[in-house]
Amino acid sequence: MWDALCGVVRRDLLLAMRRRSDAAMPVFFLVIVASLFPLGVGPEPAVLRTIGPGVLWVAALLACLLSLGRVFTADYLDGVLEQMVLIAQPLPVLVVGKVFAHWVIAGVPVVLLSPLLGLQFGLDGEAVTVLVLSLLLGTPTLSMIGAIGAALVLGVRGSGLLVALLVLPLYVPVLIFGAGAVASSLAGVGAEANLSLLGACFVLSLFFAPWATAAALRIALE
């Protein structure tokens, strides 16, 4: 089972390295969106510090959403997904591997770039640390929730819009807790409560999302 999981992760990462432009698109989107807001709003430090957590989290959410269409589509078109369903290894385990690879490609760059983007909005050191922690907990949750939506609309025409309609309402709690953690840190209240709720969302999605995604994939292949 562990070998199968590592094999799925390795394969998806190798395919992403061969399509660097597709893999880099969400990262460029995040940087462009986060960089345009200070230019549009103005250089007022107090304003930028107030809107910074929400802007960065919305940009990270949309960057993750932008890459969801590639999680299962290529495997669905070339028949690999059918083989994954037929082999002896549990499909939820293989789904975890694909979601982890998606997070490494789309989520890890967001986490690594967040300190630099946070400085554009005048966030202090403590707020930047909370921002990194919140994204480290929140971006895997976004990937797992998004995998459910991507599996549900697999093979459907216009799936990009449909997956956005399906997963955006489910993204709202993660967005609220993530941006709220940074805002609470800036206000001096403490971010522990919001980070704990983000951790709870991560644990729940890790437990339920692979099974829901596997069921949706089986339905799509029937």
N, C-alpha and C positions, 0 to 999 in steps of 0.2 A: 504493500500500500504506500509506504514512504517512497519507494523507488518510482512508483507511478506518479505520485504528487510532484516529486522533483523533476521527473521527465516532462510533465506538462509545463511547469514553470520554465525550465530550460528551453523548451521548444518555443514558447511564446516570446521569451526574451530574445532569442536568436532571430525570430521573424521580425520583431520590432527593430532590431539593429539593422536589418536589411531594408527596412522602410523608415529611415530616420526622419524623413520629412513629415510623415504622418504622426510619428511618435512625438516630434517636437512641436506640433501645432498647438496642443493645449497649453504648453509652457509659454510659447510666444503670445498666445491669447491672454494668459494671466498677466504677463509683464506689460503688455500694451494697455490692457484695461486699467491695471493699477497705476500705471504711469500717466494716463490721460486724465484721471480724476483730479490730481493736484493742479494740472494746467487749466482745467475747466472751472474748478471751484475757486481757485485763487491761492495765494501763498500764506493766508492767515494760519498761523500755527494752531490756534485754538480750534478753528473749524476743521482742519485736517485731522487733528487728534481725535475729534469727536466722531467724524465719519469714517476714520481709518479702519477700525475693526469690522464694521459692516461691509465696507467696500472690499476689503481683502477677502473676507469670507464668501461674499457673493461671487467674486472673481474666481476663487478656488472651486466653488460649487459648479459654476458654469464651465470651467476648464475640465472638470471631471465629467460633466454631462456631455461635453463635446466629443469625448473619446469613447463613450459607451457603445456606439454603433459598431466598433471593431472588436468587441469582446468575443462574440460568437459568430459573426456574419461570415468571416472567411472559412471557418471550420464547417459551417453549415453548407456553404456553396461547394466545397471540395469533398464533402463526404466524411471528413474526419470526425465530425460530431456523432454521426451514426455509429462509427467504430467505438467511440468513447462510451456510448450507451450499451453496446453489445459486449464489451470486455468484462472480465470477472471483477474488476475493481469497482467499488461503489462510486456511482456518479457524483454524489455530493463531495467526495474527496477530490475528484478531478475538477469540480467546479471551484473548490477552494484554491486549487493551484492556478486556475485561470484568473480568478479574482485577485489573487496575490500578485501575479504577473502584471495585471492591469494597474494595480496600486503602485508597483515599483516603477512602471513607465509613466503614469499620469500623476500619482500622488506624491511620491518621494521628491521629484523636482519642485513641487509646490512647497513642501516643507522646507527644503534646503534654501529656496529663494525667499521665503517669508521674512527672515530678519532684514534682508536688504530692502525689500518692499515696505516693511514696517517703518524703516528709517525715513522713507519718503513722506510718511504721514506724521513724523515727529513723535513716534512712540518711544518711551524710555526703555531702559534695559529690562526692567521687570515685566513690562507689558509685552515686549518682544519675546521674552521667554515663555510667557503664558500663551502668546500667539502660536509659537512653535509647538508647544505641548497640545494645544487645542487642535491644531491641524494634524498632529501625529495621531491623535485619537479619532478625529472626525473624518479624515480622508479615507481610511479603510472602511469606515461605516458607509460613506458615500459610494464607494466601489461595490460593496456587497448589496446595498439597496438597489443601486443602478443595475447590477447583474440580473436581478429579478425582472425589472422592467425590460431589459434588453432581451431576455429569454422569452418573455410574454409576447413581444411583437416580432419575434424572429420570423423572417420570411414574408412579412406583411409589407405591402407597398406604403411608402411614406412613414416608415417606422421611426425615423428621427424625431418627427413631431409627436408621434404617439408615445414614445418612451419618455419624452420630456413631460407630457401631460400626466403620465403615470407616476413618475418618480418625484417630480417637484413637490407635490404635497407631502410626501414622505421625507423629503430633505429638510422641511421647515424646522422640525425640532432640533436637528443637528445644527442648522444655521443659527437658530436662536441661542442655543447653549454655547456654541463656539464663539460667536461675536459677543455674547454676554459675558463670557469669561474674560475676554480682553477688556471690555468696557468696565467690568467690575474691578479689575486690576488698576485701571487708570483712575477710577473713582476712589481707590483706597479701601474698598470693601473686602476684597479677597476673592480669588477666583476658584476656591476649592469646591464650592457647591456646583458650579457650572461644569467644572472638569469632572467631577464625580458623575454627573448626569451624562456627560459625553462618554465616559467609560462604561456606564450602564447601557447606553445605546450601542456601543461597540460590542459588548458581550452578547446582548440580545440578537443583534444582527449576525454575529458569528455563529450563534446557535441555530437560528431559524433560516437565514438567507440561503445557505447551501442547499437545504432540503427543498425550499420553495423554488429555487432556481432549477434544481434537477427535475422537479415535477413539471415546471413550465417547459423545459427543454424536451421532455418526453412527449408532452402534448403537441409541441411544434413539429416534432418529427413524425407524428402519426398521420 
